[in-house]
Amino acid sequence: MSEQKIALVTGANKGIGFEIAAGLGALGWSVGVGARDTGRGEAAVDKLRAGGADAFAVPLDVTDDASVTAAAALIEERHGRLDVLVNNAGVTGGMPQNPTTVGIATLRTAVETNVIGVIRVTNAMLPLLRRSPSPRIVNMSSTVGSLTHQTSAAGPETTGPLSAAYSPSKSFLNAVTIQYAKELHGTGILINAACPGYVATDLNGFSGFRTPEQGAAIALHLATLPDNGPSGGFFDDAGPIPW
Ligand SMILES: NC(=O)c1ccc[n+]([C@@H]2O[C@H](COP(=O)([O-])OP(=O)(O)OC[C@H]3O[C@@H](n4cnc5c(N)ncnc54)[C@H](OP(=O)(O)O)[C@@H]3O)[C@@H](O)[C@H]2O)c1
């Protein structure tokens, strides 16, 4: 087995995902740049390669079965295994999202991408991850999905405006992460949820106050956990986040 680690980052053509790919590339890893738009994916790969990273394009729409199956086949053919999967692709579904008026399409988009997409990609990549000596899965969640934060006195400061689709989709993702950790316990696969903080990206109209590079740090940490590292947790740069 080659020494070089192999990673796949979904939604890596921009924002936090791009910086996660850049960070893993800087470690000398071979990084699959998942992107639903081939042109945007290839542009990101060019940029990462210009920065010295060993990056390759992986056309990947997390909401599309055939696309995800093809992405797994591409990685199998190219590398025969996968060491790290970062489920980063995500959408808000569009704002505002008051529960009394939210569109069903908005709900479906958020859950289809942020939850079902993660399950679809994870299950397609698991056979490749099982061939790694130290497989890691990182699910990009958000503190806005923390029920504890949503119901605390400081809630509005940490969980933002009403969000009937995006926030619950991240709570759902957190719950799913716990279920995976239970099933995968003892296999060597470590799976955790991460919050990047409030980061200036397209997702929030660049209103965040952290840089995408800062947002990528927790994912890089969880992608490179030692074998005795945690699984089934929810973390940001400061440590565990309450569910
Ligand atoms: N920014 C924040 O403050 C913040 C805070 C907490 C958590 N997060 C989470 O961090 C992750 C990255 O967000 P970001 O802020 O970097 O957002 P972003 O700049 O909008 O990037 C989102 C990425 O996901 C991709 N994507 C969306 N739908 C997809 C699909 N169906 N299939 C494949 N890729 C898809 C986008 O591709 P296109 O370019 O094709 O649209 C883009 O590459 C998300 O999971 C988000 O929920 C962000």
The ligand as a Gaussian input file, in Angstrom:
#p B3LYP/6-31G(d) Opt

LIG

0 1
 N      -19.912000      29.375000       6.203000
 C      -20.259000      29.150000       7.472000
 O      -20.309000      30.084000       8.314000
 C      -20.598000      27.760000       7.923000
 C      -20.910000      27.584000       9.281000
 C      -21.216000      26.311000       9.733000
 C      -21.183000      25.233000       8.857000
 N      -20.886000      25.438000       7.532000
 C      -20.878000      24.252000       6.654000
 O      -19.642000      24.156000       5.991000
 C      -19.828000      23.501000       4.718000
 C      -19.183000      24.334000       3.616000
 O      -19.901000      25.554000       3.521000
 P      -19.286000      26.896000       2.916000
 O      -19.558000      27.951000       3.896000
 O      -17.899000      26.681000       2.419000
 O      -20.315000      27.109000       1.696000
 P      -20.094000      27.421000       0.133000
 O      -18.953000      28.346000      -0.083000
 O      -21.443000      27.796000      -0.348000
 O      -19.683000      25.985000      -0.445000
 C      -20.589000      24.930000      -0.461000
 C      -20.045000      23.858000      -1.358000
 O      -20.990000      22.775000      -1.403000
 C      -21.224000      22.475000      -2.768000
 N      -22.511000      21.839000      -2.978000
 C      -23.752000      22.311000      -2.732000
 N      -24.673000      21.418000      -3.113000
 C      -24.003000      20.356000      -3.608000
 C      -24.384000      19.117000      -4.172000
 N      -25.679000      18.775000      -4.333000
 N      -23.416000      18.240000      -4.569000
 C      -22.124000      18.574000      -4.428000
 N      -21.689000      19.747000      -3.942000
 C      -22.628000      20.617000      -3.529000
 C      -21.107000      23.811000      -3.479000
 O      -20.970000      23.629000      -4.867000
 P      -21.394000      24.781000      -5.951000
 O      -20.233000      25.728000      -6.036000
 O      -21.626000      23.997000      -7.186000
 O      -22.637000      25.432000      -5.413000
 C      -19.852000      24.337000      -2.805000
 O      -18.708000      23.722000      -3.352000
 C      -21.336000      23.320000       4.573000
 O      -21.696000      22.004000       4.942000
 C      -21.914000      24.322000       5.552000
 O      -23.201000      23.966000       5.997000
 C      -20.587000      26.673000       7.061000

